[in-house]
């Protein structure tokens, strides 16, 4: 009682003055590689403090580089003393100061930049150390003791192993010895995928003209082209398309036979060059399904950018030259705009989520607006195709925005791509095989963090997919964790899946032979990634609503490092649903047991379903 | 044939059917008469006026689509009856028994615009001249927007219907003109269903005693105001600390009395109080206040914290202003407007300030919860009349702390306790009578529902009721039938219910309560009110709670005897200054970031696994406070996700729930335990999942021919992307093109 009255005396907010307790809630609930994240409690703390970290998770092929006492300056809970362990794959930090132990598990691949913070003469607590920027929306700060250049070794080692390619070292994917029961490299086979779509047929044929990457070095070896176009035609067309990326089939509508073609911009240039072969080629495409009066060409760029590209030899299909085509600009901005937009987003969510003007700050990043434009473009492509018209999609080189548009529209049109395997095929086909420059866009193992070629185009695509899963929560076989795992391993360099810019380089590096595929891991434990709400519905076209009213920030991905941001409520619903599923199974089991114990008696009675009274009677009959 | 009241019958020979033979016409008329021309009228409902050949249309880009029909105005609603027969399968899946799809209760009309010569003008009641606009846009309080064209109607009819609608929906009227009065005189009372419900109405001493007993409150039920002898604003019965005498209550006519709301298991409790009139001399009111606070602390044996809402929450006018801005975002006239407003969606939302108000209320509630839960301090909420934001906060606090209020009957009881018995001026705040000057209209109750919705969407398994239930409840505010929302106090209702003429010898009127859901919805539709995700209270939980409670009491009893007399002086000394400020009208403005202040509460709460039967806290960071999509976007065709939306998951859960129910029954049948305790409700079966819109159950699938929404006016608001946008595409860098 007395304590309460004292409180009263302190004035209204008196009892706010309690000592700050360290929150353990700071451990992110979702860790990028959560399979290795078991902070053991059985080991005694004292012994651990003296020794190098004992329970560092270790992948086969992972090697310990160094251990060090360090202070992690957690943006949410302040400085925490602990130990860091660096391997050739990860940075692992553990602190026993708080209970339960706090861990950080960061694959070196996510590191984009390492800076020294403060100098030997810096004053103030924890002012001397390392500042690490990550590609996955977080920064890490570590403080070290100032005496004895304690920072030099760790900085150099970290720098070396975080950017192996800049130091003539191998990416971890090539060192990994991981084994999985499934082989993810077998998920995608171009010919089988075309066959699934019903190709080739009398209008479309497979060509091996690019078998040695001689037609186009950023395309795959197997291409689907119009039956009427000869390989010679293809070569001629390739001369008129940027980087020789000629229009080829991505997808064919099973009923109306309309196709999605992808390519790069035509090399029109300032002078407005024309190419008869290209014009004829597009007309062959238009004719192929016999329904397309005007072929629609979707140019992903804003009109002005397409015009500006003429100056560098590019451009777009002019009206005069392509009379049977209509050109639609989709107004999607370039990789630089997207990069800056995500950077702005990071600024408002990390470390602190913008409080007072959250919505207008979010708007000013334009991130969701870009998402809206990409989705809106894909909706138009899908809609056109559904109504029986073939389309051609390109941007400048046809490996960023084009990949987004074709893959998203295919996701809307074809329910196969919404399955676990189907989505892997889609990524493997539209992104990996058709030469999205993963290496340049992500900068795997490369120290040039300011490289203008870097851009979160693939992240944006996955975000669009996530938006679709939000709008159609029962239409996708995979869950949010699946998408997050893909994004985490986009950076991690643990798997070969997203390494390098195109197939020709991958062949050279023998990626399939020397590395493990991400899909190997996912498919070996795929139960984790299944959406319990999934309802199989074939042949249904999904049209998401590309309105700000429905687009939302992917909080559980972009703000996942903030312990105060809730893990999405969807989880609660999902969890509850799983509980109910378990309950159902319990009942089913019980019923089965009852059936077994009942069956001999029911069998010799009659075939009619037992009425309650009959059943009562039965049970009471002593055996 | 057309028995539509005035003006219906005479004009049945429109010239355009002249090429139809008389026989054909007769048949046609007969059919029409039989089929749909009859408006569906409730008991006591009469048609004031009507007009034929009115076109109801929707604006899509440049094209208009519409149907012809009859527009009527009755003493209950504005109704449109389509000439086209409504086939059975297109009937809305979720029908309100009182209203059809195109009915607008008069009290649901928000704004009416007249369009003449392409100019849209707001119609203000009382200023209508003989001229009538060619088009009528009616915006409803439930966010529907209707477009009617009067161009093809007879001039006389058009004029009449326009004037009728404006007169009956936009002009001040007396309470007796509200439809409930006509309805109740003729409708047979459905008393039986009300009695059987579990909702406590808090009209009797018993209900209060039950509530006191349930929460183990240490207070007394007072009958000082029986027959409203002290105050017409207060209910006849209420609960106050033991030390508050009838004289105390009489002293300032109930002002300055701490009314008990709810008791925490630790012994502290939540109270609310109306400010004392400011004219009182310092000494008297101060002394009085001391005694009242003393009364609170004495019974509860714990300190008390005073929360003055006027210093920390927006005023009612701001509430109304903000909501007006907010709702405007959803009253969309055309597809073009939808996409244009899409560009600035987030900043428009922010500018309205509505979400911020919701957040502030929730924050304040968390703060109060913190006092009760962590500091075991009683809280006294103070507001001028303690019947507006006070109701919002006290109800929210109870929902967060007590799982009982998250059940259907608990929630309804809570609204009865805090809002109806609590004397919230529903009539004035909803402005049903259109008396502009008299009182401040403000969506206070809606604000409460909004806050509950936030909790519900964040912690779905903790609530027995669904989002649909809340939406329907928010709609019911605007149906002028329910005693719940029609009056300013219980006294107000009781006097209104008395028969109009003493000599008429009638029994008092019997208004239905909104909780009598069967009046609006059949069982099937009502099944959508329950939340299939709800985690029910485990049975042993009750016992557990009891023991913990007892333990607590034991702990309390010790310090009680030891420390009671000593520290009192000090605490009052310090608090008197505060009190003076509060009760004498001087407002102390202090702003302490509540998220900071409640940080520890959140942290300790988050550390534990979430118990749906335990304390529930809202997440209040920017991304967590959302727009109540079902309520606000359900009528906007552009925002519909065909075959999608969160309703699809809800549906899966419903299916699973019914499967489990069947299995459970089967198991019970087989194991011969026939005492089934069916907790699951009937499952709603409607159109297949894939054919539904995300606004299910509120819009029928047929409403729009489906085509994907492609944003128009995509031209960027991305003006500020700077030089980057003009920068050459990445692809052209490096090795030269060509």
Interface residues (C-beta under 8 A of the other chain):
Chain A: X1 X2 X4 X5 X6 X7 X8 X9 X11 X12 X13 X15 X16 X18 X21 X23 X24 X25 X242 X243 X264 X267 X269 X301 X302 X304 X305 X308 X309 X312 X313 X314 X331 X333 X334 X335 X336 X337 X340 X353 X354 X355 X357 X358 X359 X360 X362 X363 X364 X366 X368 X369 X372 X373 X376 X379 X380 X382 X383 X395 X396 X397 X399 X400 X452 X453 X455 X471 X472 X473 X474 X475 X533 X535 X537 X540 X542 X543 X544 X545 X546 X547 X548 X549 X550 X552 X553 X555 X559 X564 X565 X566 X569 X572 X573 X576 X577 X580 X581 X583 X584 X587 X588 X590 X591 X594 X595 X598 X612 X615 X616 X619
Chain B: X301 X302 X303 X304 X305 X338 X339 X342 X343 X344 X345 X346 X347 X349 X350 X355 X375 X376 X377 X457 X458 X459 X460 X461 X533 X535 X556 X559 X560 X562 X563 X564 X566 X567 X568 X570 X571 X574 X575 X578 X590 X592 X595 X597 X600 X602 X603 X606 X607 X610 X619 X621 X622 X623 X624 X627 X629 X633 X636 X638 X639 X640 X641 X642 X643 X644 X645 X646 X648 X649 X652 X653 X656 X657 X659 X660 X663 X664 X666 X667 X669 X670 X671 X672 X674 X689 X690 X694 X707 X708 X709 X710 X711 X714 X715 X716 X717 X718 X720 X721 X722 X724 X725 X726 X727 X728 X729 X730 X731 X732 X733 X734 X737 X738
